[in-house]
């Protein structure tokens, strides 16, 4: 039994959502984050209501919560899913390649090999991550993380805001 479960059992509760909604009843969620247990409870409530079509009352009975608590969990999961849908942590490699190609045309002394040295990585690794060369699995990278894209843009002497999406 983990510390979280022991803490709840000691307090005479089956989980933080039994007496209070998550975050207000869970000591690990008190700082505004969400612990794994509360996140799982939130997802379970959402699946019962949204995917299986149970009413709030039936889902509440199944989870041993009040309908208001289930409603709150479902709303939090909807918010979480909306945020994940709009989260921009990857951008198309095509945007980065276009910027690199423009810089290569502008500066005749610049090469991808030199850029790779500035990035402190082998050129083949840079080429694979930006989509110039296929990866080890034979497929070309189609998306690149914002952090790496920003590092590439900065290595080119440009501001990350010069690259759409960074």
C-alpha positions as CSV (number, residue, x, y, z in Angstrom):
1,X,0.0,0.0,0.0
2,X,1.6,3.3,-1.0
3,X,1.9,6.4,1.2
4,X,-1.1,8.1,-0.5
5,X,-3.4,5.1,0.1
6,X,-2.2,4.7,3.7
7,X,-2.8,8.4,4.4
8,X,-6.4,8.1,3.1
9,X,-7.1,4.9,5.0
10,X,-5.7,6.5,8.2
11,X,-8.2,9.4,7.7
12,X,-11.0,6.9,7.3
13,X,-11.6,7.7,3.6
14,X,-11.5,5.4,0.6
15,X,-9.8,8.2,-1.4
16,X,-9.6,11.9,-1.6
17,X,-12.7,12.2,-3.8
18,X,-15.0,10.4,-1.2
19,X,-15.2,13.3,1.2
20,X,-13.9,16.2,-0.9
21,X,-13.2,16.7,-4.6
22,X,-9.7,15.9,-5.7
23,X,-7.0,18.5,-4.9
24,X,-8.9,19.8,-1.9
25,X,-8.9,16.4,-0.1
26,X,-5.6,15.0,-1.4
27,X,-2.5,16.2,0.3
28,X,-0.4,15.5,-2.9
29,X,-2.7,17.6,-5.0
30,X,-2.9,20.5,-2.5
31,X,-0.2,22.5,-4.4
32,X,-2.4,22.7,-7.5
33,X,-1.0,19.7,-9.3
34,X,-2.7,16.3,-9.8
35,X,-1.4,13.1,-8.4
36,X,-1.6,9.8,-10.3
37,X,-4.5,8.6,-8.2
38,X,-6.6,11.7,-8.7
39,X,-5.8,11.8,-12.4
40,X,-6.9,8.1,-12.7
41,X,-10.1,8.8,-10.8
42,X,-10.8,11.8,-13.1
43,X,-10.2,9.8,-16.2
44,X,-12.4,6.9,-14.9
45,X,-15.3,9.3,-14.2
46,X,-15.0,10.8,-17.7
47,X,-15.0,7.4,-19.3
48,X,-18.0,6.3,-17.4
49,X,-20.0,9.4,-18.3
50,X,-18.7,10.2,-21.7
51,X,-17.8,6.9,-23.3
52,X,-20.2,4.5,-21.6
53,X,-23.0,7.0,-21.3
54,X,-23.8,6.5,-17.7
55,X,-25.7,9.2,-15.8
56,X,-23.9,11.2,-13.2
57,X,-25.9,9.4,-10.5
58,X,-25.0,5.9,-11.8
59,X,-21.3,6.8,-12.2
60,X,-21.3,8.3,-8.7
61,X,-22.8,5.1,-7.3
62,X,-20.3,3.0,-9.1
63,X,-17.4,5.2,-7.9
64,X,-18.9,5.7,-4.4
65,X,-19.0,9.5,-4.8
66,X,-21.7,12.1,-5.0
67,X,-23.0,13.2,-8.4
68,X,-21.5,16.7,-7.8
69,X,-18.0,15.1,-7.3
70,X,-18.4,13.0,-10.4
71,X,-19.5,16.1,-12.3
72,X,-16.5,18.0,-11.1
73,X,-14.2,15.2,-12.1
74,X,-15.7,15.0,-15.6
75,X,-15.4,18.7,-16.1
76,X,-11.7,18.6,-15.0
77,X,-11.0,15.8,-17.5
78,X,-12.7,17.7,-20.3
79,X,-10.5,20.7,-19.4
80,X,-7.5,18.5,-19.4
81,X,-8.3,17.0,-22.8
82,X,-8.9,20.5,-24.2
83,X,-5.6,21.7,-23.0
84,X,-3.8,18.6,-24.4
85,X,-5.5,19.2,-27.8
86,X,-4.3,22.8,-28.0
87,X,-0.9,22.1,-26.6
88,X,1.9,23.0,-29.0
89,X,5.0,21.0,-28.1
90,X,5.8,19.8,-31.6
91,X,6.0,21.6,-34.9
92,X,6.5,20.2,-38.4
93,X,10.1,19.7,-39.4
94,X,9.3,21.4,-42.7
95,X,9.2,24.8,-41.0
96,X,12.7,24.2,-39.5
97,X,14.1,22.9,-42.8
98,X,12.8,26.0,-44.6
99,X,14.5,28.3,-42.2
100,X,17.7,26.4,-42.3
101,X,17.6,26.4,-46.2
102,X,17.0,30.1,-46.2
103,X,19.9,30.7,-43.9
104,X,22.1,28.4,-46.0
105,X,21.2,30.4,-49.2
106,X,21.9,33.7,-47.4
107,X,25.3,32.7,-45.9
108,X,27.6,30.9,-48.4
109,X,29.9,29.9,-45.6
110,X,27.3,28.2,-43.5
111,X,26.7,24.4,-43.9
112,X,24.5,21.9,-42.1
113,X,27.8,20.3,-40.8
114,X,28.8,23.6,-39.2
115,X,25.3,24.0,-37.8
116,X,25.6,20.5,-36.3
117,X,28.9,21.5,-34.7
118,X,27.2,24.5,-33.2
119,X,24.5,22.2,-31.9
120,X,27.1,19.8,-30.4
121,X,25.7,16.8,-32.3
122,X,26.8,14.8,-35.3
123,X,25.5,16.1,-38.7
124,X,23.6,12.8,-39.4
125,X,21.7,13.3,-36.1
126,X,20.8,16.8,-37.0
127,X,19.7,15.7,-40.5
128,X,17.6,12.9,-39.0
129,X,15.9,15.1,-36.4
130,X,15.1,17.8,-38.9
131,X,14.0,15.4,-41.6
132,X,16.8,15.8,-44.2
133,X,17.7,12.1,-43.8
134,X,15.6,9.1,-42.8
135,X,15.9,7.8,-39.3
136,X,17.2,4.4,-38.3
137,X,13.7,3.0,-38.9
138,X,13.8,4.3,-42.5
139,X,11.1,7.0,-42.0
140,X,11.7,10.7,-42.1
141,X,11.0,12.7,-39.0
142,X,7.9,14.8,-39.5
143,X,7.7,16.7,-36.2
144,X,10.3,18.3,-34.0
145,X,10.1,19.4,-30.4
146,X,9.9,23.1,-29.6
147,X,13.1,22.9,-27.5
148,X,15.3,21.5,-30.2
149,X,13.7,23.8,-32.9
150,X,14.5,26.8,-30.7
151,X,18.1,25.6,-30.2
152,X,18.5,25.3,-33.9
153,X,17.1,28.8,-34.6
154,X,19.3,30.3,-31.8
155,X,22.4,28.5,-33.3
156,X,21.6,30.2,-36.6
157,X,21.7,33.5,-34.8
158,X,18.0,34.1,-35.0
159,X,15.4,34.6,-32.4
160,X,13.0,31.6,-31.7
161,X,10.1,33.8,-32.6
162,X,11.4,34.0,-36.2
163,X,10.2,30.4,-36.5
164,X,6.5,30.1,-36.6
165,X,5.3,27.9,-33.7
166,X,8.3,28.5,-31.4
